[in-house]
């Protein structure tokens, strides 16, 4: 199967034909031409027009590498005589504006950039970090422009530490059944960061939210209470268990100090993990210590437990 057949099957172009393909070193150059009788499309209004003229020199567009070879698509751009916009450059389906990379290649790099560091992606596919960065930026911009915020009934609010001192970002994910996606990213973890998301969502859509999952960060809780009044705020189990463990340990330490002050045996000392760990995870010594605590009788005087 030759390169033209593969391109026709994997990357068909309506109104255009793959022609000659030639190998020059480690680069494969594939010529493109418009179909006979095909009318060019205006790049401004996307309307069909008549051919004004064609460029003398072919313009090259970088395509996804195949078998380690760089693929370049060559095409002589035409100018369009549009009734609405006048004479403009034609719109081609494989690239946008003056970009020298095919849209398929930019999407390909952005997909790999989710799995590998951008520098490694550039090295693997014979390009550089800047090209990968622009590809990711283009894909993100496309996603934002075509984002649909309707029918969002559940979302999750979380923070991410970005590796600098006290530097966090706020992220919002949609968690509806059958639809999981990133909705919002903002700097810091303040009320302003989350309020900007609700401004984007709008009042009517905010009131239609049924469930919000978040953790016990007070600025987030205040914004959710004000902007998503009809939503059930579900706190994450980790932080609930953490707060419960902290409260339990504070009570244990306080009781241990009071027992010592009143002259009782300090049975609660060194029992922190006896209360915080699951019963099945306790060691043998911890189980024995816990049994001693549960059987301790405060009515007996100091030292009588050991004598008995």
C-alpha positions in Angstrom: 0.0 0.0 0.0 1.6 3.3 -1.1 1.6 6.6 0.7 -1.2 8.1 -1.4 -3.5 5.2 -0.6 -2.8 5.5 3.1 -3.4 9.2 3.1 -6.7 8.8 1.2 -7.9 6.3 3.7 -6.7 8.0 6.9 -7.0 11.7 5.9 -9.4 12.2 3.0 -9.8 15.7 1.8 -13.1 16.7 0.2 -12.5 18.6 -3.1 -8.8 17.8 -3.2 -6.7 15.0 -4.6 -3.3 13.5 -3.5 -1.0 13.4 -6.5 2.7 12.7 -6.8 4.7 11.5 -3.8 8.4 11.6 -3.8 11.1 10.7 -1.3 13.9 13.3 -0.7 16.3 12.1 2.0 14.1 11.4 5.1 11.2 13.6 3.8 8.3 12.5 1.8 6.7 15.3 -0.3 3.1 14.7 -1.4 1.6 17.1 -4.0 -2.1 18.2 -3.7 -4.4 19.6 -6.3 -8.0 20.7 -6.3 -10.5 18.5 -8.1 -11.5 19.6 -11.6 -14.4 22.1 -11.5 -14.0 22.5 -7.8 -14.7 26.1 -6.6 -12.5 27.5 -3.9 -13.9 28.6 -0.5 -13.4 32.1 1.0 -11.3 32.0 4.2 -13.4 34.8 5.7 -17.0 33.9 5.2 -16.6 30.2 4.1 -18.7 30.9 1.0 -17.8 29.5 -2.5 -16.3 31.9 -5.0 -14.5 31.9 -8.3 -10.7 31.5 -8.9 -8.9 34.8 -9.1 -5.4 33.4 -9.5 -3.1 30.7 -8.2 0.3 31.0 -6.4 3.4 30.2 -8.5 5.1 28.4 -5.7 3.6 25.5 -3.7 3.2 26.0 0.0 4.2 23.1 2.3 2.2 21.8 5.3 3.7 19.4 7.8 1.7 16.2 8.3 2.0 13.4 10.9 5.3 11.5 10.4 4.9 8.0 9.0 7.5 5.2 9.6 9.9 7.9 10.9 9.7 10.0 7.7 8.6 13.6 7.7 5.5 14.1 5.5 5.0 17.4 3.7 1.9 18.2 1.8 2.5 20.6 -1.1 -0.2 22.8 -2.5 -0.4 25.9 -4.7 -2.8 28.2 -2.8 -5.5 30.0 -4.8 -7.0 33.4 -4.3 -10.8 33.6 -4.3 -13.0 36.3 -5.9 -15.7 36.4 -3.2 -18.9 38.4 -3.7 -19.0 39.3 -0.1 -15.4 39.8 0.9 -13.7 40.6 -2.4 -10.4 38.9 -3.3 -9.2 36.7 -0.4 -7.1 33.6 0.1 -8.9 30.3 -0.1 -9.7 28.1 2.9 -8.3 24.6 2.9 -9.6 21.8 5.1 -6.3 20.5 6.4 -4.9 23.8 7.9 -5.9 27.1 9.4 -4.7 30.5 8.3 -1.0 30.8 7.8 -0.1 27.9 10.0 2.4 25.5 8.4 1.2 22.4 10.2 -1.8 20.3 9.3 -4.6 20.4 11.9 -4.3 16.6 12.1 -0.7 16.9 13.1 -1.4 19.5 15.8 -4.2 17.3 17.2 -1.7 14.3 17.1 0.9 16.2 19.1 -1.6 17.5 21.6 -2.8 14.0 22.2 0.7 12.7 22.9 1.4 15.8 25.1 -1.2 14.4 27.6 1.0 11.3 28.0 4.6 12.6 27.8 6.5 15.7 28.6 6.4 18.2 25.8 10.1 18.1 25.2 10.0 14.3 24.7 7.0 14.6 22.4 9.0 17.0 20.2 12.0 14.8 20.1 10.0 11.7 19.3 8.3 13.3 16.3 11.1 15.4 15.0 9.9 18.8 16.2 10.5 21.1 19.2 8.9 22.1 22.4 7.5 25.3 20.9 5.6 23.5 18.2 4.1 21.1 20.7 3.1 24.1 22.9 1.4 25.8 20.0 -0.4 22.6 19.1 -1.8 22.2 22.7 -2.8 25.9 22.8 -4.7 25.5 19.5 -6.5 22.4 20.7 -7.5 24.1 24.0 -8.7 27.2 22.2 -10.8 25.0 19.8 -12.3 23.2 22.8 -13.1 26.4 24.6 -14.7 27.9 21.5 -16.9 24.8 21.0 -17.6 24.2 24.7 -21.2 23.5 25.6 -22.1 24.3 29.2 -25.8 23.2 29.1 -27.1 20.3 31.0 -24.4 20.3 33.7 -26.0 18.8 36.8 -22.9 17.7 38.8 -19.4 18.9 39.0 -16.4 18.6 41.3 -14.2 21.5 42.6 -10.7 20.7 43.6 -7.2 22.3 44.0 -3.9 21.3 42.5 -0.5 22.1 43.8 1.7 23.3 40.9 5.1 22.8 42.5 5.8 26.3 43.8 5.6 27.6 47.3 2.0 28.1 48.3 0.9 28.1 44.6 -2.4 26.4 43.9 -4.8 26.3 41.0 -8.6 25.8 41.1 -10.0 23.1 38.8 -13.6 22.3 38.1 -14.6 18.9 36.5 -18.0 17.8 35.2 -18.9 14.5 36.8 -22.3 13.7 35.3 -22.9 10.1 34.4 -21.5 9.4 30.9 -19.8 12.8 30.6 -16.5 13.5 32.5 -14.5 16.6 31.4 -12.5 19.5 32.6 -14.6 22.7 32.7 -12.5 25.4 34.3 -9.0 26.2 35.5 -8.1 29.3 37.5 -5.1 30.7 39.4 -5.1 30.4 43.2 -7.8 28.8 45.4 -9.8 31.9 46.4 -13.5 32.9 46.3 -12.7 34.9 43.2 -11.2 31.9 41.4 -14.4 29.8 41.8 -16.8 32.8 41.4 -15.4 33.3 37.9 -16.5 29.8 36.9 -20.1 30.6 38.1 -20.0 33.8 36.1 -19.2 31.8 33.0 -21.9 29.2 33.9 -24.6 31.8 34.3 -27.2 32.2 37.0 -29.8 29.9 35.4 -27.4 27.1 34.8 -25.9 27.5 38.3 -29.3 27.1 39.9 -29.8 23.9 37.8 -26.8 22.2 39.4 -27.9 19.3 41.6 -24.7 18.0 43.1 -21.3 19.7 43.9 -18.4 17.6 45.2 -15.7 19.5 47.0 -13.5 19.4 50.1 -13.6 21.4 53.3 -12.0 24.6 52.0 -14.0 27.5 53.4 -13.7 29.9 50.4 -15.1 27.2 48.1 -17.9 26.3 50.5 -19.0 30.0 50.8 -19.1 30.5 47.0 -21.1 27.2 46.4 -23.6 28.2 49.1 -24.2 31.6 47.5 -24.1 30.6 43.8 -25.5 27.0 43.7 -28.2 27.3 46.3 -30.2 24.3 45.2 -27.2 21.9 44.9 -26.3 19.2 47.5 -22.7 19.9 48.5 -21.0 16.5 49.0 -17.8 16.7 51.0 -15.0 14.3 50.2 -14.5 11.4 52.5 -10.8 11.9 53.0 -11.0 15.4 54.6 -14.1 14.4 56.7 -12.1 11.4 58.1 -9.1 13.6 58.6 -11.1 16.2 60.6 -12.7 13.4 62.6 -9.3 11.9 63.3 -7.9 15.2 64.4 -10.8 15.9 66.8 -10.6 12.4 68.2 -6.8 12.8 68.8 -7.3 16.2 70.5 -10.0 14.7 72.8 -7.7 11.7 73.7 -4.7 14.0 74.4 -6.9 16.2 76.6 -8.3 13.3 78.5 -4.8 11.9 79.0 -3.6 15.2 80.6 -6.7 15.3 82.8 -6.2 11.7 84.0 -2.6 12.5 85.0 -3.6 15.7 86.7 -6.2 13.9 88.8 -3.8 11.2 89.8 -5.1 8.3 87.6 -2.9 6.0 85.6 -1.9 7.6 82.2 -3.6 4.7 80.3 -4.3 6.9 77.3 -0.6 7.7 76.6 0.9 6.1 73.5 -2.6 5.1 72.3 -3.0 7.5 69.4 -3.0 4.8 66.6 -5.2 2.5 68.7 -8.1 4.9 68.0 -7.1 6.2 64.6 -6.3 2.9 62.8 -8.9 0.4 61.6 -9.4 -2.5 63.9 -8.2 -5.0 61.4 -4.9 -3.0 60.9 -4.0 -2.9 64.6 -0.9 -4.7 65.8 -1.0 -7.2 68.6 0.5 -4.8 71.1 -2.0 -2.1 70.0 -4.9 -4.4 70.5 -3.7 -5.3 74.0 -3.3 -1.6 74.8 -6.8 -0.8 73.6 -8.2 -3.6 75.7 -6.5 -2.2 78.8 -8.0 1.3 78.0 -11.5 -0.2 77.6 -11.3 -2.2 80.8 -9.9 0.6 82.9 -12.1 1.6 85.8 -11.8 5.2 87.0 -13.4 4.3 90.3 -10.3 2.4 91.4 -7.4 4.4 93.0 -4.1 4.9 91.3 -1.9 1.8 91.1 -4.7 -0.7 92.0 -5.1 -1.9 88.4 -1.5 -3.2 88.4 -1.9 -4.8 91.9 -5.1 -6.6 90.8 
